[in-house]
């Protein structure tokens, strides 16, 4: 069986910036601590809300190191290391391993559409350069590439590619993964509105930024699934579905930042070209959160 280091709720911290759009490491550590204290089963720095493509190499390193220092072994850490080139992906994967990350997450990114063979070589080259596990991340909306279940199964031939994260937003893909990869393979959900469906399809965990705002509901969903309590899982999931859909529709970094501010939590600034939610959208978010809290 491929090793499943992570299970349950794997939380994405945001990468906050100061007023001059410099990464605010001190605030980042505070926000990571908040996620750990809220009961997250894992922390994933430089995930969706980590705005990894907007950071320099030095900033990525600083964020990764800060996450490791703050988590301090209390939960496993999954570090995002995706880059356009294989050379830079190898560089960041090696850095994450040296910093103490338990695993790395790699999204194949492309300006030119890559073939399956090119994607395989990309992962294989990174895998040979490190000894920690790799989560292969499929998110065509952000990476521009859609890895089929057949390709993902091929990637699992690489010894330390042990986990698959699926974020197409297609529930049928979840079932295809389960059928194609088998019940013993650790796959994870990255599509927030499909959290319940993904767990039902056999996902080991849910990689999400939602714990920044509603950790209790996220944790209750996983607990209900783990206890095979379908009615409880449905009730908890449908309660949070409106927020999950809003997050996807309006953009994770700006929604999480606005939501934290609404809850009275300092969240820093965004880096251009990202802009804060408008007044109308912020009012909508405030209403959604009010119904949940």
N, C-alpha and C positions, 0 to 999 in steps of 0.2 A: 504493500500500500504506500502511495506517496504520502510523505509526512505532512500533517496538517498542524502547523504551529499555531495558527489563528483560528478562533471560533467566536461566534457571537457578534458583538458590535465592535467594529474597527473604526475608530473615530478620526476624522480629518480635522486637525487644527487649522485655523487660518494663519496666513503669514501677514502680520500687521506691519504697517509703515508709519513713520512719523510724518509731521506736517511737511517735511522736505522730501518725502517719498523715499526715505532710507529705511531699511528693515529695522524694526524695533525688536531686538532680541529679548530684552527684559520683559516686554509685554507678551511676546510669544511664549516665553516660559510660564508666565502667569496663566495664559489661556490653555496651555498644555496641562498644567497642574489641575486646572478646573475640570478638564475632561477626565483625567485619571481619577479625581475625587468623585466624579459623577458616576463611576462604575463602568467605564468603557473597558472592553476586554482586550483592546489593542489600540495603539496610536500609530497613525500613518502620516508623518510629516511629508510635505511636498506632494500631497494628493491634490484632489480637485480644488479645494479652497486654498491650497498652498501656492497657487499661481506660479508653479515651477518654471514655465517658459519665460516669465517676466524677470527672472532672477539671473544674476551673474554667477559664474562658477563659485566665486568667493562667498556670495550670499547663500547659495545652496549648501555649501559646506558649513557655514555658520548656523544655519537652521537645523541641519542634521545633527551637528554636535550639541546644539542647545536642547534638542528633543531628547537625545540620549542622556544628557546630564540631568534633565528635569525628571524624566521617567524613572531613571536610576534602577532599572530592572524590575519594577513593580508589575509591568505588563509588557508583552512583546511589542517591538517596534518594527514597522514596515516602512522603509524609506523609499520615496519616489526618486528614481534616477534617470528617467527618460530623457533622451536627447535625440536630435536629428541624426547625428553620426554615431556609428558604432564606437569609434575611438573615444568620444566624450561620454558615451554611456558606460563603457568599460571604466573610464576614469572615475566617474561618480559612484559606480557600483563598488569599486575597490575602496574608495574613500568611506562609503557607508559601512562596509564590512569592518574596516579598521576602526571606525568610530564606535562599533559595537552593535550595529543594527542586526536584528534577528533574521531579516530577509529584506529583499528589495523588490520593488514593483516596477515593471518595465512596460510602457506603452510604445508600440512601434509608431514612430512619427515620420511623416513623409511629405515632401513637396512634390516629388515625383512618385507616382504610384509604384509600390514595391511588389515584386512577385512573391509567391509563397517561398520559393527557394531563398530569395534575398532576406526575407523575414526570418526564416529558419537559421541562416548563417549569422544574422545579427544576434539572435538569442544564444546560439551555440558559442559564439565568440565571447560574449559576456560571461556565460556560464563557466567557460574554461578558465576565466581570469579570477573567479572568486569561488569560495567554498560554501557560502551560505545559500539558502534556497531563494528561488526567484518566483514571483507571481507574474504570470503573463496576463497583461491587461488589454482587453478588447473594448475599445470605445471609438467607433468610426466617426462619431460626431466631433470629437476633439482631435483625434490622431489622423483622421483622413483615411484610415485603413480598416477594413472589416475582415477579421480572421475567422474563417469558417470552423465549425466543430471538427472537420477533418484535419485542418491545419493545426488546431489546438491539440488534437490528439497526437499529431506528429511532434509538436514541441515537447510533449511529455516524454518523448524518447530521450530527451536530454536529461541526464541524471538529476541535476539540481533545479530543473524547472518542475516544481512540485505543486503549484497552485495556479488556478485559472480564475480570472475575474471578468465577468461578463456584464457589459453596460450598454448593449444595443437598445434596450427598452422593449425588446420583443420577448414576450413570455414563452413563445414557442421555442425560442433559442435555448431557454433554460432546459426545457424537456429534451431538446435535441442533444444538449451537452450531457445530460444524465444518461441518455440512451447510447450516445457515441463513446463517451469516456468511461462509463461504468459507475457503479455506486461507490466504489472505493476511492475515486478521485476527488480531491478537495477543490470544489469550485465555489466562487463567492459572487455575491450580487453587488453591482455598483449602480443600479438604476433604482433610485429612491421609490418611485411609485409602484415598483414591482417587488417590494420587500416581502410581502406575504406570499406571493406566488413563487418567488425564488426559494424561500424556505420550504414551501410545500414541494418544490421540485428537487429538494435535496441539498441546497446551498449550505455550506458550513458556517458562513457568516455574511455580514452585510457591511460593506465599506461605505461610510456615509459621513456627511458633515452635520447631519441633523442633531447629534448629541450636543453640539454647541448651544442649541436652543431647547430641545425637548428630550434630554437624556432619560428621564424616567419612563416615558412612553416607549422609547426605543428599546430600553432594557426589558420592559414588560413584554414587548412583542417577542423577543428572543426567549424569554423565560417561558412564555405560554407555548411556543413552538417546541421547546426542549421538553416540556411536560406533556406534550401531545394534547394540549387543551385547545382544540380548534375554535370553539366559541369565543374563548377569551382572546385568542390571537386575532380573530376577525374583528372583535369589538375594539381592541386596542389599535389595530392597524387602521381601520376606517376613521377612527377619531383623529389620527395624525395625517391622513391622506391629503387633506386640503393644503396643509403646510408643505408636504413633500412635493406636490404638484406645483405650488407657487415657487418653491426653490428652484426646480428645474426650469420653469418657464421664465423666471426673471434673472437667473444666473446665481450660482452658489456664493461666490465671494461677496457680492453686494448684498444679497439677502441675509447671509450670516452676519455681516457687519451691522446691517440695520437692525436685525433682530437682537443682537447683543446690546446695542445702544438702547433699544426699547426696554430691555430687561435691566437697564442700569449697569451694564458691564462695559468697561472701556475696551474698544476694539481697534483703535488707531485709525489709520487712513488707508485708502486704496492707492495703487500705483496706476498712473495713466497708461493706457487710455480708459481703464475702468472708471466708471463714475458711480456715485451713490444713487440709491433709489430716489425717484421723484416723490413729491409730497403725496400724490394720490396713491402710489404703490406702497409707500410707507404706512399710510393710513390703513390700507388693506391688510398689510402684514400685522399691524398693531391689533386689528380686529380679530384676525386668525389666531394670534397668540393669546388674546384675551379669552377666547372660547376654550383654549386648551389649558390655561392656567387658572 
